[in-house]
Amino acid sequence: MAIDIFNPQISVLSYDLSGKTLLVYGTNRVGKTKQLTRLPKPYYLAFEAGINAIAGVPFLNMRKWSDFVSFVKQASNDKNREMFKERFQTIILDEASIMGRLCSEFVCDKHGVDSIREGNKGYGLWKEYSDEFEKWITLLTSMGLTVAFIAHEGTRDFKDENGEEYTKIYPAGDKRVIDPICNLVDIIAYAAVNGVDDAGNEIKSSLFMTNTRKYHAGSRFDYLTGHLPEFTAESLQEAIKEAIRLQEEAEGIQAVDYSTQAQTHTVIEKTYEELRDEIKTIAEAMFNNEQGEKYKRIVEEHLGKGKGVQDTDSTQRQLLELILVDLDDYRP
């Protein structure tokens, strides 16, 4: 069977930053790029010129959406994935609103229109735009890397429980780009300016990670501090480790390294050929037991009248998996 409901995987926590995702946003010159490129083994995707004053960071210019798609395809394919992950751990994507603009331009070019609004005979290409964006960021964040999105600071209007409107600081950009990122990441952090000291020296920015009426932030880690007085790569890493340590202490769990955590999410899929062979074995047993008509009805329910497994191809693995679920009671 494709899944076994009586043998679930058990989730675990990892101290390692690998596999964790975050969005850091704020106004200009608050150290977003500088600090995130100091995380372990960085690789910077430059949708804007954010590292002109930072040396020694591997980077690629992302001038068009196809550059990003090409990067994700090459980094995630079976031939390159493990070698890539040995060399790099942190992918920094700078900046979210520009990613959205390039994605929008790509979808418009693909459909031969000047704007998303004009496509689909005037109904718009909003779904195509959203699907295209989410497809590639989801694939990137599923690789077990640390993925850090950077966004500028904007605002968004909300209503409270009494229906009163208020405005809060929010990552800037098209909601079809910002909302999927916010839904995807483990940590949303707002980097705030602290000004200068009495001598005129800049005070390092602070990082806020608890959602408030004033600014949008939050975390999936229940014990993560809501405030880092000084935002540095080191303070962020230590805060995450401390949050997991506190969870261990409070809940009696044991954190593991990322390779162990990754194994709990590994699913071994049967090949198309294996599925066909398994169905064939059950089919032979059913015909021998004079249940051939029942077998045909089950198969046709998934493939259509008059169709058999021999009419399928490797793109229809999911249909074969569901046929196997329905044939499970007839295994020899």
C-alpha positions, 0 to 999 in steps of 0.5 A: 500500500502507498501508506500504512495508517497504523505505522505513522512516522514520529516527529522529532526536533533537531538542534541543527539549522538545516531544514529550518526556514525563516523570513527576516524583514525590515527597513534598509540598513538593519543588517538583514543581508549582512547577518543572514550571509554569516549563517553556516555555508551561505549561498546568496541569490541576488534578486537585488544588489544586497552584497555590494559591501560584503566579501567572500559570499558565494552568490548568483544574480537572479535577473529573471524568474527562469534563473531561479527555476534553473537554480532550484532544478539543478540544486534539487536533482538526484545527481546534484542534491547531496553534493550541493548540500555538502558545500552549502547549507544556507540559501538566502533569497534577497528580496521577496517583492522582486521575486514576485515581480520576476515571477509575474513577468514570467507568467505574463510572457508564458501566456502572451499578455502584458499583465497578470490582470489581462490574462485568461480573457480578462479573468486574470492569471492569479492562480497561475501566478500563485502556483508558479511561485509556490511550486519552486519555493516549496521545492527549495525548502523541501531539500533540508537546507536552511532557507532565509527569505529577506523582505522590505518593511511595509504595512498591512491593514487589519480589523480587531475582534471589535471590527476596529481597523488598525495598521501594522508593520508587515513584510512588503510585497504582493500578498500572493508572494508574501503570504505563501512565504509567511505560511511556509517559514518556521520563523517570521522576524522583524528587524528594527532600527535602534538608532545611534548612541550618544557618540553617534555610533550605530546601535545594532538592530534588534530582532522581534519574533512574537506577533503583536498589534504593532508588527507581524512576526511569529515562530513555530518554536513555542519556547523561542524568545520573542526579542533579540536585543542585538540581531546577529547570526550568532544570537539567532542561532543560539536563540533557536538552540535554546528554544529547543533545549527548553522544549526538551526540558519542558516536554521530556523530549530528546532533540536529534541531529538533522540527518536523524530528523530527515529520516523520519520524513523519508518515504520510500515510494514504489516504482511504477513497475513495482506497482504494476507487478503487485497488481498483477499478482493480486489480479491472477489470484482473483481470477483463479478464485473466480473474482475476475469481474470484481477486479475489473470493476475496481480497476475501471473505477479508477481508470475508466470503462474498458481500461486496464492497468496495461493502458497506464504509463509511469505518470499514473503511479498515484492511480495504481497506488489507489487501485492497490488500496482497493485490492488489499483485501484480495491479496493471496 
